[in-house]
Amino acid sequence: MAIDRRQLHTNVSLLAKEGVFLGTSSWKYPGWRGQLYDESRYVWRGRWSESRFENFASKNMPRFFPTVCVDAAYYKFPDRRYLEGLAAQVPDSFQSPSR
């Protein structure tokens, strides 16, 4: 089943205005290719580019969800530099629990 990206954005935006922030556990889930993410954004020289997806998926996530879980503490809690790098990739309107 295809996701209506425009309707998803509208619905999530309306909820955010009410203080309800929906997010995901990751921004790089491969199953969203072609559904949530427009695959053409990650094609390079006619082929799917995993590195483009890795580098740019976090920039596209805020178009749909205003928050995301950083599920990265399994082996080691992320250091400040890593978290600041993630924060630099998203707009100021992106939410974090500390705001």
All heavy atoms as an XYZ file, in Angstrom:
827
protein
N       0.834     -1.172      0.000
C       0.000      0.000      0.000
C       0.884      1.243      0.000
O       1.787      1.382      0.809
C      -0.889     -0.008      1.231
C      -1.824      1.163      1.288
S      -3.026      0.990      2.594
C      -2.333      2.087      3.791
N       0.653      2.129     -0.909
C       1.428      3.363     -1.011
C       0.990      4.366      0.059
O      -0.181      4.443      0.416
C       1.264      3.974     -2.390
N       1.934      5.113      0.528
C       1.665      6.161      1.508
C       1.405      7.466      0.763
O       2.165      7.844     -0.127
C       2.870      6.336      2.458
C       3.062      5.075      3.291
C       2.701      7.558      3.335
C       4.323      5.073      4.117
N       0.323      8.143      1.125
C       0.044      9.456      0.560
C       0.882     10.458      1.358
O       0.520     10.878      2.457
C      -1.452      9.774      0.674
C      -1.823     11.120      0.073
O      -0.935     11.984     -0.110
O      -3.022     11.302     -0.208
N       2.042     10.819      0.814
C       2.994     11.680      1.530
C       2.406     13.033      1.880
O       2.650     13.571      2.954
C       4.256     11.860      0.698
C       5.093     10.617      0.658
C       6.300     10.835     -0.201
N       6.244      9.798     -1.217
C       6.984      9.747     -2.278
N       7.841     10.685     -2.518
N       6.875      8.779     -3.131
N       1.637     13.591      0.990
C       1.040     14.907      1.244
C       0.064     14.835      2.422
O       0.066     15.694      3.302
C       0.336     15.386     -0.024
C       0.288     16.879     -0.122
C      -0.252     17.346     -1.445
N       0.836     17.357     -2.416
C       0.684     17.285     -3.714
N      -0.511     17.188     -4.235
N       1.724     17.319     -4.515
N      -0.773     13.809      2.435
C      -1.745     13.652      3.514
C      -1.048     13.350      4.836
O      -1.433     13.855      5.886
C      -2.752     12.539      3.183
C      -3.899     12.454      4.164
C      -4.745     13.726      4.183
O      -5.137     14.227      3.138
N      -5.015     14.257      5.349
N       0.006     12.532      4.795
C       0.782     12.240      5.994
C       1.354     13.524      6.575
O       1.240     13.779      7.780
C       1.909     11.247      5.676
C       2.882     10.963      6.808
C       2.174     10.260      7.963
C       4.049     10.125      6.303
N       1.950     14.343      5.735
C       2.527     15.608      6.191
C       1.458     16.492      6.824
O       1.660     17.062      7.898
C       3.182     16.340      5.023
C       3.828     17.617      5.421
N       3.140     18.799      5.491
C       5.087     17.895      5.794
C       3.940     19.754      5.888
N       5.138     19.237      6.078
N       0.315     16.594      6.188
C      -0.783     17.409      6.719
C      -1.234     16.909      8.082
O      -1.360     17.684      9.033
C      -1.980     17.409      5.736
O      -1.550     17.966      4.500
C      -3.152     18.200      6.283
N      -1.477     15.606      8.194
C      -1.965     15.038      9.449
C      -0.961     15.188     10.585
O      -1.324     15.563     11.710
C      -2.322     13.563      9.261
C      -3.525     13.370      8.373
O      -4.290     14.298      8.124
N      -3.693     12.166      7.869
N       0.305     14.906     10.309
C       1.329     15.012     11.350
C       1.527     16.474     11.751
O       1.715     16.778     12.933
C       2.646     14.356     10.878
C       3.781     14.632     11.843
C       2.452     12.841     10.734
N       1.447     17.387     10.795
C       1.578     18.813     11.107
C       0.443     19.296     12.002
O       0.663     20.080     12.930
C       1.601     19.642      9.818
O       2.733     19.340      9.063
N      -0.766     18.839     11.733
C      -1.903     19.218     12.571
C      -1.730     18.707     13.999
O      -2.017     19.422     14.959
C      -3.205     18.682     11.968
C      -3.674     19.368     10.682
C      -4.857     18.611     10.077
C      -4.040     20.819     10.950
N      -1.253     17.490     14.135
C      -1.007     16.944     15.472
C       0.087     17.735     16.193
O      -0.025     18.022     17.390
C      -0.631     15.470     15.390
C      -1.770     14.520     15.063
C      -1.224     13.125     14.750
C      -2.768     14.452     16.206
N       1.154     18.095     15.477
C       2.254     18.843     16.090
C       1.770     20.196     16.612
O       2.220     20.654     17.664
C       3.387     19.026     15.085
N       0.842     20.823     15.909
C       0.292     22.096     16.373
C      -0.445     21.943     17.695
O      -0.583     22.892     18.453
C      -0.647     22.687     15.318
C       0.082     23.232     14.121
C      -0.876     23.772     13.096
C      -0.122     24.246     11.864
N      -1.019     24.692     10.811
N      -0.902     20.723     17.961
C      -1.596     20.427     19.224
C      -0.637     19.903     20.294
O      -1.056     19.491     21.364
C      -2.709     19.403     18.982
C      -3.789     19.880     18.034
C      -4.562     21.061     18.606
O      -4.821     21.105     19.814
O      -4.914     21.959     17.802
N       0.658     19.858     19.970
C       1.658     19.387     20.934
C       1.874     17.880     20.919
O       2.503     17.343     21.819
N       1.357     17.208     19.905
C       1.548     15.760     19.766
C       2.573     15.549     18.657
O       2.313     15.866     17.498
C       0.226     15.037     19.404
C       0.467     13.554     19.198
C      -0.813     15.285     20.488
N       3.746     15.039     19.019
C       4.825     14.866     18.057
C       5.040     13.388     17.767
O       5.432     12.629     18.645
C       6.116     15.499     18.583
C       5.973     16.974     18.799
C       5.715     17.482     20.059
C       6.078     17.845     17.730
C       5.563     18.843     20.253
C       5.923     19.210     17.913
C       5.667     19.698     19.170
N       4.744     13.012     16.537
C       4.955     11.643     16.099
C       6.304     11.556     15.418
O       6.701     12.445     14.680
C       3.871     11.210     15.110
C       2.445     11.199     15.624
C       1.499     10.755     14.524
C       2.310     10.287     16.830
N       6.988     10.460     15.666
C       8.276     10.248     15.032
C       8.474      8.775     14.765
O       7.559      7.969     14.904
N       9.664      8.443     14.383
C       9.999      7.065     14.064
C      11.207      6.647     14.885
O      11.841      7.460     15.544
C      10.333      6.931     12.567
O      11.485      7.719     12.289
C       9.173      7.382     11.700
N      11.539      5.380     14.824
C      12.702      4.893     15.563
C      13.980      5.037     14.751
O      15.062      4.774     15.244
C      12.507      3.425     15.949
O      12.378      2.642     14.785
N      13.865      5.458     13.523
C      15.020      5.657     12.653
C      14.591      6.511     11.475
O      13.409      6.669     11.213
C      15.532      4.309     12.139
O      16.572      4.492     11.199
N      15.540      7.071     10.775
C      15.213      7.806      9.551
C      15.752      7.079      8.328
O      15.637      7.554      7.227
C      15.775      9.225      9.587
C      17.240      9.280      9.878
C      18.270      9.148      8.975
C      17.838      9.450     11.144
N      19.468      9.229      9.614
C      19.232      9.415     10.968
C      17.336      9.632     12.436
C      20.131      9.550     12.018
C      18.221      9.759     13.474
C      19.601      9.716     13.253
N      16.345      5.900      8.523
C      16.979      5.200      7.415
C      16.372      3.822      7.157
O      17.039      2.930      6.681
C      18.468      5.047      7.680
C      19.204      6.359      7.797
C      20.684      6.170      7.916
C      21.058      5.740      9.303
N      22.488      5.716      9.556
N      15.117      3.642      7.451
C      14.489      2.330      7.262
C      14.339      2.037      5.769
O      13.619      2.748      5.060
C      13.136      2.303      7.964
C      12.401      1.008      7.811
C      12.940     -0.175      8.281
C      11.174      0.972      7.177
C      12.271     -1.380      8.141
C      10.484     -0.220      7.029
C      11.042     -1.384      7.515
O      10.382     -2.574      7.364
N      15.006      1.001      5.265
C      14.956      0.707      3.826
C      13.541      0.407      3.313
O      13.255      0.651      2.134
C      15.844     -0.529      3.678
C      16.722     -0.529      4.871
C      15.916      0.105      5.975
N      12.653     -0.061      4.146
C      11.293     -0.375      3.728
C      10.482      0.830      3.306
O       9.439      0.690      2.674
N      10.944      2.017      3.633
C      10.233      3.236      3.242
C      10.617      3.710      1.849
O      10.040      4.665      1.346
C      10.496      4.351      4.233
C       9.884      4.117      5.570
C       8.755      3.405      5.857
C      10.366      4.605      6.813
N       8.516      3.430      7.203
C       9.487      4.153      7.808
C      11.458      5.369      7.176
C       9.673      4.451      9.143
C      11.639      5.669      8.511
C      10.741      5.212      9.477
N      11.598      3.057      1.233
C      11.989      3.440     -0.123
C      10.786      3.328     -1.049
O      10.115      2.319     -1.099
C      13.096      2.530     -0.630
C      14.424      2.819     -0.023
C      15.478      1.845     -0.438
N      15.527      1.602     -1.876
C      16.373      0.747     -2.444
N      17.218      0.061     -1.701
N      16.355      0.581     -3.742
N      10.508      4.403     -1.757
C       9.383      4.402     -2.687
C       8.049      4.696     -2.027
O       7.062      4.932     -2.711
N       8.004      4.671     -0.706
C       6.763      4.997      0.003
C       6.911      6.348      0.690
O       6.352      7.331      0.241
C       6.431      3.911      1.019
C       6.056      2.598      0.383
C       5.597      1.611      1.430
O       4.912      1.962      2.379
N       5.985      0.369      1.266
N       7.654      6.379      1.763
C       7.872      7.631      2.482
C       8.915      8.477      1.760
O       8.770      9.673      1.604
C       8.321      7.341      3.913
C       8.458      8.532      4.834
C       7.128      9.235      5.008
C       9.005      8.104      6.178
N       9.973      7.826      1.315
C      11.047      8.509      0.599
C      10.885      8.336     -0.899
O      10.658      7.233     -1.382
C      12.413      7.961      1.011
C      12.766      8.227      2.437
C      12.991      7.187      3.311
C      12.879      9.518      2.921
C      13.329      7.428      4.631
C      13.207      9.767      4.233
C      13.439      8.722      5.079
O      13.768      8.967      6.376
N      11.024      9.416     -1.612
C      11.015      9.376     -3.063
C      12.357      8.802     -3.509
O      13.405      9.423     -3.315
C      10.820     10.791     -3.602
C      10.825     10.867     -5.107
O      11.019      9.839     -5.775
O      10.630     11.981     -5.615
N      12.337      7.613     -4.084
C      13.579      6.942     -4.454
C      14.437      7.763     -5.406
O      15.663      7.666     -5.365
C      13.278      5.577     -5.074
C      12.854      4.562     -4.042
C      12.874      3.155     -4.591
O      11.902      2.786     -5.281
O      13.853      2.455     -4.330
N      13.819      8.583     -6.231
C      14.594      9.349     -7.214
C      15.579     10.309     -6.536
O      16.583     10.690     -7.134
C      13.670     10.116     -8.158
O      12.958     11.118     -7.462
N      15.313     10.673     -5.289
C      16.229     11.560     -4.557
C      17.551     10.877     -4.228
O      18.527     11.537     -3.917
C      15.578     12.029     -3.261
C      14.335     12.857     -3.466
C      13.679     13.162     -2.141
N      14.364     14.226     -1.446
C      13.989     15.494     -1.465
N      12.933     15.842     -2.142
N      14.659     16.400     -0.806
N      17.573      9.557     -4.284
C      18.751      8.799     -3.867
C      19.385      8.021     -5.006
O      20.217      7.158     -4.787
C      18.368      7.855     -2.727
C      17.713      8.601     -1.595
C      16.339      8.564     -1.427
C      18.461      9.381     -0.737
C      15.725      9.276     -0.400
C      17.854     10.100      0.284
C      16.491     10.042      0.437
O      15.899     10.751      1.438
N      18.984      8.353     -6.215
C      19.570      7.695     -7.386
C      20.729      8.545     -7.882
O      20.618      9.766     -7.991
C      18.510      7.498     -8.489
C      19.143      7.014     -9.776
C      17.446      6.521     -8.011
N      21.840      7.888     -8.165
C      23.028      8.560     -8.677
C      23.520      7.782     -9.878
O      23.736      6.578     -9.790
C      24.086      8.615     -7.585
C      25.340      9.304     -7.995
C      26.549      8.718     -8.245
C      25.535     10.701     -8.194
N      27.475      9.656     -8.582
C      26.878     10.906     -8.563
C      24.698     11.811     -8.106
C      27.400     12.149     -8.838
C      25.226     13.048     -8.377
C      26.563     13.214     -8.729
N      23.610      8.460    -10.983
C      24.051      7.836    -12.232
C      23.211      6.624    -12.604
O      23.712      5.583    -13.010
C      25.526      7.483    -12.165
C      26.399      8.711    -12.015
C      27.844      8.387    -12.044
N      28.589      9.645    -11.922
C      29.887      9.704    -11.798
N      30.605      8.599    -11.800
N      30.478     10.860    -11.678
N      21.903      6.775    -12.399
C      20.961      5.750    -12.813
C      20.796      4.573    -11.880
O      20.041      3.651    -12.179
N      21.462      4.601    -10.721
C      21.365      3.477     -9.774
C      21.102      3.994     -8.363
O      21.511      5.094     -8.001
C      22.666      2.670     -9.762
C      22.933      1.947    -11.044
C      24.163      1.076    -11.021
N      24.568      0.693     -9.686
C      25.795      0.363     -9.349
N      26.750      0.372    -10.227
N      26.098      0.022     -8.112
N      20.447      3.158     -7.568
C      20.221      3.477     -6.159
C      21.571      3.649     -5.476
O      22.472      2.828     -5.647
C      19.435      2.355     -5.485
C      19.354      2.507     -4.002
C      20.135      1.888     -3.080
C      18.461      3.340     -3.267
N      19.784      2.283     -1.810
C      18.755      3.174     -1.896
C      17.447      4.207     -3.628
C      18.062      3.838     -0.902
C      16.761      4.879     -2.628
C      17.064      4.687     -1.293
N      21.716      4.714     -4.709
C      22.962      4.984     -4.001
C      22.733      4.869     -2.495
O      22.086      5.721     -1.891
C      23.474      6.381     -4.345
O      24.571      6.714     -3.502
N      23.263      3.815     -1.925
C      23.138      3.611     -0.478
C      23.798      4.750      0.296
O      23.280      5.199      1.317
C      23.767      2.271     -0.087
C      23.428      1.821      1.309
C      21.950      1.507      1.505
O      21.313      0.999      0.575
O      21.434      1.771      2.615
N      24.928      5.252     -0.197
C      25.607      6.335      0.519
C      24.782      7.621      0.495
O      24.736      8.351      1.484
C      27.008      6.576     -0.051
O      26.941      7.018     -1.382
N      24.106      7.909     -0.620
C      23.230      9.093     -0.665
C      22.088      8.926      0.326
O      21.696      9.871      1.014
C      22.688      9.317     -2.070
C      23.712      9.877     -3.029
C      23.155     10.019     -4.426
N      22.201     11.105     -4.543
C      22.502     12.365     -4.795
N      23.756     12.711     -4.962
N      21.562     13.282     -4.903
N      21.545      7.725      0.388
C      20.463      7.446      1.337
C      20.957      7.639      2.770
O      20.306      8.297      3.577
C      19.933      6.027      1.124
C      18.761      5.684      1.997
C      17.564      6.366      1.888
C      18.856      4.663      2.922
C      16.478      6.048      2.686
C      17.775      4.332      3.721
C      16.589      5.029      3.606
N      22.124      7.097      3.088
C      22.691      7.239      4.430
C      22.927      8.708      4.778
O      22.689      9.127      5.896
C      24.012      6.467      4.527
C      23.865      4.972      4.524
C      23.289      4.422      5.825
O      23.619      4.952      6.903
O      22.505      3.467      5.746
N      23.405      9.476      3.804
C      23.760     10.869      4.057
C      22.591     11.839      4.054
O      22.643     12.863      4.719
C      24.798     11.348      3.037
C      26.134     10.673      3.228
O      26.518     10.346      4.337
N      26.831     10.442      2.138
N      21.540     11.537      3.298
C      20.475     12.517      3.123
C      19.120     12.129      3.709
O      18.226     12.963      3.768
C      20.301     12.857      1.640
C      21.528     13.482      1.039
C      22.197     12.851      0.009
C      22.020     14.687      1.517
C      23.341     13.412     -0.539
C      23.155     15.255      0.970
C      23.817     14.620     -0.060
N      18.946     10.893      4.144
C      17.644     10.486      4.689
C      17.260     11.341      5.897
O      16.096     11.709      6.051
C      17.652      9.006      5.047
N      18.236     11.681      6.740
C      17.922     12.490      7.927
C      17.469     13.894      7.547
O      16.734     14.535      8.289
C      19.121     12.562      8.870
O      20.208     13.193      8.227
N      17.888     14.389      6.397
C      17.455     15.715      5.947
C      16.028     15.678      5.415
O      15.328     16.681      5.426
C      18.400     16.231      4.879
C      19.772     16.583      5.405
C      20.674     17.042      4.279
C      22.026     17.491      4.774
N      22.862     16.431      5.265
N      15.587     14.531      4.938
C      14.242     14.412      4.386
C      13.206     14.003      5.424
O      12.025     14.276      5.254
C      14.239     13.429      3.216
C      14.973     13.995      2.033
O      14.798     15.147      1.679
N      15.818     13.200      1.427
N      13.624     13.356      6.488
C      12.688     12.912      7.526
C      11.839     14.063      8.074
O      10.633     13.904      8.251
C      13.435     12.209      8.656
C      12.559     11.822      9.840
S      11.179     10.722      9.441
C      12.041      9.218      9.102
N      12.419     15.239      8.366
C      11.596     16.324      8.930
C      10.450     16.764      8.031
O       9.530     17.424      8.497
C      12.600     17.458      9.138
C      13.907     16.781      9.272
C      13.828     15.590      8.360
N      10.481     16.405      6.764
C       9.371     16.738      5.880
C       8.115     15.992      6.294
O       7.007     16.397      5.963
C       9.729     16.377      4.441
C      10.858     17.207      3.885
C      11.285     16.781      2.501
N      10.173     16.786      1.582
C       9.973     15.838      0.669
N      10.797     14.832      0.556
N       8.944     15.907     -0.140
N       8.266     14.890      7.026
C       7.127     14.057      7.396
C       6.900     13.986      8.903
O       5.770     14.032      9.361
C       7.324     12.636      6.853
C       7.540     12.613      5.382
C       8.790     12.411      4.859
C       6.488     12.858      4.510
C       9.002     12.418      3.481
C       6.679     12.869      3.139
C       7.940     12.646      2.630
N       7.965     13.851      9.659
C       7.845     13.709     11.110
C       8.720     14.753     11.797
O       9.875     14.928     11.427
C       8.283     12.316     11.559
C       7.432     11.212     10.997
C       7.895     10.409      9.977
C       6.158     10.985     11.489
C       7.120      9.386      9.456
C       5.365      9.973     10.972
C       5.848      9.176      9.951
N       8.194     15.438     12.823
C       8.951     16.490     13.480
C       9.906     15.994     14.568
O      10.498     16.788     15.276
C       7.854     17.373     14.078
C       6.753     16.420     14.376
C       6.803     15.390     13.281
N      10.062     14.688     14.695
C      10.966     14.134     15.707
C      11.350     12.720     15.297
O      10.691     12.104     14.469
C      10.301     14.150     17.106
O      11.269     13.798     18.088
C       9.114     13.215     17.175
N      12.433     12.212     15.871
C      12.877     10.848     15.594
C      13.653     10.341     16.810
O      14.245     11.124     17.549
C      13.763     10.779     14.319
C      15.101     11.443     14.534
C      13.948      9.353     13.839
N      13.627      9.062     17.027
C      14.394      8.449     18.105
C      15.804      8.162     17.596
O      15.980      7.640     16.499
C      13.718      7.141     18.526
S      14.680      6.190     19.709
N      16.799      8.509     18.372
C      18.171      8.150     18.026
C      18.445      6.813     18.713
O      18.825      6.744     19.867
C      19.182      9.224     18.481
C      20.607      8.789     18.156
C      18.859     10.552     17.827
N      18.197      5.764     17.973
C      18.342      4.402     18.494
C      19.780      3.946     18.271
O      20.059      3.093     17.447
C      17.344      3.490     17.770
C      17.242      2.128     18.411
O      17.723      1.951     19.541
O      16.684      1.222     17.764
N      20.711      4.574     18.995
C      22.125      4.328     18.737
C      22.911      3.951     19.986
O      24.128      3.926     19.957
C      22.739      5.573     18.110
N      22.251      3.667     21.083
C      22.969      3.453     22.342
C      23.144      1.980     22.701
O      23.494      1.659     23.830
C      22.240      4.171     23.474
N      22.944      1.091     21.765
C      23.011     -0.339     22.081
C      24.406     -0.738     22.575
O      24.547     -1.377     23.604
C      22.619     -1.173     20.864
C      22.592     -2.646     21.145
C      21.556     -3.209     21.867
C      23.606     -3.470     20.692
C      21.524     -4.565     22.136
C      23.583     -4.823     20.948
C      22.542     -5.371     21.673
O      22.521     -6.709     21.934
N      25.437     -0.364     21.851
C      26.801     -0.734     22.242
C      27.478      0.344     23.075
O      28.255      0.059     23.970
C      27.657     -1.019     21.005
C      27.201     -2.240     20.258
C      26.535     -2.135     19.060
C      27.416     -3.512     20.776
C      26.098     -3.254     18.375
C      26.981     -4.640     20.106
C      26.333     -4.510     18.907
O      25.903     -5.616     18.245
N      27.203      1.594     22.742
C      27.849      2.713     23.429
C      26.961      3.938     23.266
O      26.463      4.218     22.178
C      29.215      2.969     22.788
C      29.937      4.180     23.314
C      31.199      4.439     22.491
C      31.616      5.864     22.704
N      32.008      6.566     21.551
N      26.774      4.696     24.328
C      25.971      5.908     24.228
C      26.673      6.887     23.297
O      27.888      7.088     23.400
C      25.760      6.533     25.610
C      24.691      7.584     25.604
C      23.360      7.219     25.658
C      25.019      8.926     25.507
C      22.357      8.179     25.626
C      24.035      9.888     25.478
C      22.703      9.514     25.535
N      25.934      7.498     22.374
C      26.566      8.419     21.421
C      27.221      9.600     22.127
O      26.678     10.135     23.095
C      25.399      8.915     20.569
C      24.281      7.995     20.827
C      24.506      7.363     22.152
N      28.387      9.997     21.641
C      29.061     11.142     22.247
C      28.464     12.445     21.725
O      27.663     12.467     20.790
C      30.569     11.100     22.022
C      30.980     11.137     20.555
O      30.195     11.623     19.715
O      32.092     10.673     20.253
N      28.846     13.521     22.357
C      28.299     14.845     22.037
C      28.514     15.208     20.570
O      27.624     15.738     19.915
C      28.939     15.891     22.954
C      28.407     17.273     22.750
C      29.085     18.267     23.706
N      28.423     19.522     23.663
C      27.481     19.920     24.511
N      27.111     19.139     25.488
N      26.916     21.103     24.391
N      29.695     14.925     20.027
C      30.012     15.260     18.627
C      29.059     14.557     17.657
O      28.571     15.159     16.709
C      31.458     14.875     18.344
C      31.917     15.237     16.972
C      33.412     14.966     16.844
N      33.752     14.943     15.433
C      34.628     14.154     14.890
N      35.277     13.292     15.630
N      34.884     14.200     13.613
N      28.778     13.291     17.920
C      27.856     12.525     17.076
C      26.458     13.139     17.114
O      25.837     13.363     16.075
C      27.816     11.073     17.547
C      26.795     10.222     16.827
C      27.046      9.719     15.562
C      25.573      9.920     17.420
C      26.111      8.935     14.898
C      24.629      9.151     16.770
C      24.906      8.655     15.514
O      23.974      7.891     14.860
N      25.973     13.435     18.319
C      24.634     14.010     18.461
C      24.548     15.407     17.852
O      23.550     15.764     17.232
C      24.226     14.027     19.936
C      24.058     12.644     20.573
C      23.830     12.768     22.074
C      22.935     11.878     19.913
N      25.600     16.208     18.010
C      25.609     17.537     17.392
C      25.608     17.427     15.866
O      24.979     18.232     15.185
C      26.820     18.332     17.879
C      26.679     18.802     19.300
C      27.922     19.482     19.863
O      29.011     19.373     19.265
O      27.785     20.120     20.914
N      26.287     16.417     15.338
C      26.280     16.188     13.895
C      24.887     15.854     13.392
O      24.463     16.329     12.338
N      24.160     15.038     14.153
C      22.783     14.716     13.784
C      21.910     15.964     13.841
O      21.120     16.227     12.937
C      22.207     13.645     14.714
C      22.812     12.260     14.629
C      22.168     11.345     15.674
C      22.655     11.675     13.240
N      22.063     16.727     14.912
C      21.244     17.936     15.084
C      21.506     18.944     13.971
O      20.596     19.670     13.555
C      21.521     18.562     16.446
N      22.719     18.985     13.449
C      23.063     19.927     12.383
C      22.382     19.574     11.063
O      22.302     20.410     10.174
C      24.575     19.969     12.194
N      21.879     18.357     10.942
C      21.268     17.901      9.697
C      19.775     18.210      9.596
O      19.181     18.017      8.543
C      21.465     16.394      9.542
C      22.902     15.984      9.419
C      23.035     14.482      9.322
O      22.277     13.842      8.607
N      23.978     13.927     10.055
N      19.170     18.659     10.679
C      17.723     18.870     10.681
C      17.399     20.344     10.943
O      18.204     21.068     11.512
C      17.021     17.967     11.729
C      17.200     16.502     11.373
C      17.531     18.240     13.124
N      16.217     20.794     10.529
C      15.863     22.211     10.741
C      15.626     22.527     12.216
O      15.422     21.626     13.038
C      14.568     22.364      9.936
C      14.004     20.998      9.819
C      15.172     20.052      9.828
N      15.640     23.796     12.546
C      15.428     24.233     13.929
C      14.069     23.794     14.476
O      13.905     23.657     15.681
C      15.549     25.751     14.042
C      16.970     26.229     13.837
O      17.913     25.415     13.999
O      17.156     27.407     13.503
N      13.100     23.586     13.602
C      11.763     23.191     14.048
C      11.695     21.744     14.503
O      10.713     21.327     15.111
C      10.755     23.398     12.915
O      11.095     22.589     11.799
N      12.745     20.972     14.227
C      12.778     19.565     14.640
C      12.792     19.515     16.163
O      13.466     20.312     16.818
C      14.020     18.907     14.066
C      13.896     17.437     13.836
C      13.046     16.946     12.870
C      14.653     16.553     14.575
C      12.932     15.587     12.633
C      14.551     15.193     14.340
C      13.694     14.707     13.371
N      12.044     18.595     16.735
C      11.887     18.526     18.185
C      12.856     17.556     18.835
O      13.195     16.530     18.277
C      10.462     18.096     18.530
C       9.415     19.075     18.091
C       9.515     20.378     18.840
O       9.494     20.408     20.058
N       9.642     21.459     18.110
N      13.259     17.873     20.034
C      14.032     16.948     20.854
C      13.421     16.990     22.254
O      12.795     17.968     22.633
C      15.496     17.355     20.916
O      15.662     18.534     21.680
N      13.595     15.923     23.030
C      12.992     15.889     24.371
C      13.438     17.021     25.272
O      12.756     17.391     26.196
C      13.445     14.540     24.923
C      13.782     13.728     23.743
C      14.268     14.699     22.692
N      14.607     17.608     25.016
C      15.116     18.658     25.903
C      14.508     20.015     25.629
O      14.739     20.945     26.368
C      16.631     18.738     25.761
O      16.982     19.101     24.450
N      13.739     20.154     24.565
C      13.144     21.466     24.245
C      11.868     21.698     25.003
O      11.106     20.914     25.320
C      12.861     21.581     22.761
C      14.133     21.748     21.982
C      13.821     22.074     20.548
N      15.086     22.188     19.866
C      15.194     22.228     18.575
N      14.143     22.177     17.815
N      16.351     22.335     17.995
